[in-house]
């Protein structure tokens, strides 16, 4: 179930990556500039697809780790560690 949740999140962020890139391409094609600094607006818009792509990679890596490990994630690997979810 944890792997399914990770893959679902990866699908969602991949969706955001694609449509973020589409909107960034539109800004690049229209050569929009910010009114105050006159810098290209694609620099601002690129943050959405870039950040989403990095999140997609992270979610897929987490899903692969869960599927390879076959752990539930509830086990504490370090006995000195504090489990914040149980506080």
C-alpha positions as CSV (number, residue, x, y, z in Angstrom):
1,X,0.0,0.0,0.0
2,X,2.9,2.4,0.7
3,X,4.4,1.8,-2.7
4,X,1.0,2.4,-4.3
5,X,0.8,5.7,-2.4
6,X,4.3,6.7,-3.6
7,X,3.5,5.8,-7.2
8,X,0.2,7.7,-7.0
9,X,2.1,10.8,-5.8
10,X,4.6,10.3,-8.5
11,X,1.9,10.2,-11.1
12,X,0.4,13.4,-9.8
13,X,3.7,15.3,-9.7
14,X,4.5,14.0,-13.3
15,X,1.1,15.5,-14.3
16,X,2.1,18.8,-12.7
17,X,5.5,18.6,-14.4
18,X,3.9,18.2,-17.8
19,X,1.4,21.1,-17.5
20,X,4.0,23.3,-15.8
21,X,6.2,22.8,-18.8
22,X,3.4,23.6,-21.2
23,X,2.7,26.9,-19.4
24,X,6.5,27.7,-19.3
25,X,6.7,27.1,-23.1
26,X,3.8,29.5,-23.6
27,X,5.7,32.2,-21.6
28,X,8.9,31.5,-23.6
29,X,7.1,31.7,-26.9
30,X,5.4,35.0,-26.0
31,X,8.6,36.5,-24.6
32,X,7.0,37.9,-21.5
33,X,9.0,40.1,-19.2
34,X,8.4,41.2,-15.7
35,X,7.1,44.8,-15.5
36,X,9.5,46.0,-12.8
37,X,12.8,44.2,-13.5
38,X,12.3,43.4,-17.2
39,X,13.6,39.9,-16.7
40,X,12.2,37.0,-18.7
41,X,9.2,35.5,-16.9
42,X,10.2,31.9,-17.9
43,X,12.8,32.1,-15.2
44,X,10.0,32.3,-12.6
45,X,7.7,29.8,-14.4
46,X,10.4,27.1,-14.7
47,X,10.3,26.5,-11.0
48,X,7.0,24.6,-11.2
49,X,8.1,21.9,-13.7
50,X,11.6,21.7,-12.3
51,X,10.4,21.2,-8.7
52,X,7.7,18.8,-9.7
53,X,10.2,16.7,-11.8
54,X,12.5,16.4,-8.8
55,X,9.5,15.4,-6.6
56,X,8.6,12.8,-9.2
57,X,12.1,11.3,-9.1
58,X,12.0,11.2,-5.3
59,X,8.6,9.5,-5.1
60,X,9.6,6.8,-7.7
61,X,12.9,6.2,-5.8
62,X,10.9,5.8,-2.5
63,X,8.5,3.4,-4.2
64,X,11.4,1.3,-5.5
65,X,13.0,1.3,-2.1
66,X,9.8,0.1,-0.5
67,X,9.3,-2.6,-3.1
68,X,12.8,-3.9,-2.7
69,X,13.0,-3.7,1.1
70,X,9.6,-5.2,1.6
71,X,9.3,-3.3,4.9
72,X,6.3,-1.4,6.1
73,X,8.4,1.6,7.2
74,X,7.1,1.2,10.8
75,X,10.3,-0.5,12.0
76,X,12.8,1.7,13.9
77,X,16.3,1.0,12.7
78,X,18.0,2.9,15.4
79,X,17.0,2.2,19.0
80,X,18.1,5.6,20.1
81,X,15.9,7.4,17.6
82,X,12.7,9.0,18.7
83,X,9.6,8.2,16.7
84,X,7.8,11.5,16.4
85,X,4.6,9.9,15.2
86,X,4.1,8.3,18.6
87,X,4.5,11.5,20.6
